[in-house]
Amino acid sequence: MPETLLLKQSEIKELISMKEVIDSVETAFKAYAQRDVQMPAKEYLFFHEGDLRIMPCYIRTQEEAGVKCVNVHPQNPLEHKLPTVMAIIEMIDPQTGFPLAIMDGTLITDMRTGAAAGVATKYLAREDSEVLGIIGAGKQAYTQLMALNEVMDIKKAMVFCRTCSTRTDFAKKATERYGFEVEAVDTAEKAVENCDVIVTTTPARKPIINADWISPGTHINAMGADAPSKQELETRLLLKSKIVIDSWDQASHSGEINVPVTQKVLKQKDIHAKLGDIIIGNATGREGDEITIFDSTGLAVQDVVTAGLIYQRAREQGLGTDFSFMS
């Protein structure tokens, strides 16, 4: 009887870099655009204090399958000393259904979410982009900066969040790590004005970015909206921009566009393309000084491609613990 490989977060950290996750996520977007993927939209279970999302995927061309279970409980850090987001990924043998691996999915979720913005920036930002604006200074802001640093020649970054000590601490740590100036600012407007690329990572339910603040030629990665009624960007900004999504089903349900779609202000015909279609050449990317927006909801295929690479490397390097569930 084969055994299931158990992998914890500290082991996963040894097995993959952000650059490799960016490559994996780009592969995932391609596979999805080429219809090589069986992937229903994520399912939600809503609790009083948060929610649980179930995300299955089968990649036919790679014979890889898996499912991620991930929660979002915003009060966890304050009330329970637990992360807001925690995840587990199970990799499955498509031929037999046997559980090949069960691994921490929290780090993978963080990294592949950052990587998705990295891929979008590669295809949608101006090539001379060098000034970055970050809205939010939590865990995801760190991985966003890690990924964007791989695809941009960043000269300066600004960061804003509501808590002064949090944004100041983020700026100090990021400046020390990357070597370019990261400035903590006291308003969202100051964080985005005159930026080439902007990333938003907040759970806002009312827009925090005004259309009038955004310069022509800016690219925005809208990463924070991940449930119905969340919205970070003013609807007027969405309507004047080229919008690129990862999945219509997910974006219209719980992405940055979900509120104006529900209000019937924004329609599917207003969406320019899915990112995967731009990557494989079926749709155009940036054209001139337009404002581009990537609405990211996160796809199970991103998790499964990344987890598959981690599983393969763990087996090659002898990392992890084998466990028999059926003994």
GICORQUI-V210925 format. One line per field, one symbol per residue. phi: phi as a letter, one per 30 degrees, with the letter a starting at -180 (. if undefined). Layout:
phi = ???
This chain:
phi = .dccdcbcddddedcacdeddeddddedddedddicbcadddcccccdclabccbcabcddchbbabccbcbbedeedcbhbddcbbbcccbdddbidddabbecddddedddddddddddeccdddcdbcccbcjbdeddddddeddddcbcdcabcbbbdcedddddedddddddcjcdccdbcbddddcdiddbbbcbccecbeccdeddcdeidcbcccddbaeidacceeedddccdccbcadeddddbcedddddddidcbeddddadeeddddidbdcdbicddcbcccciceddddddddddddddddcicjbdbcdcd
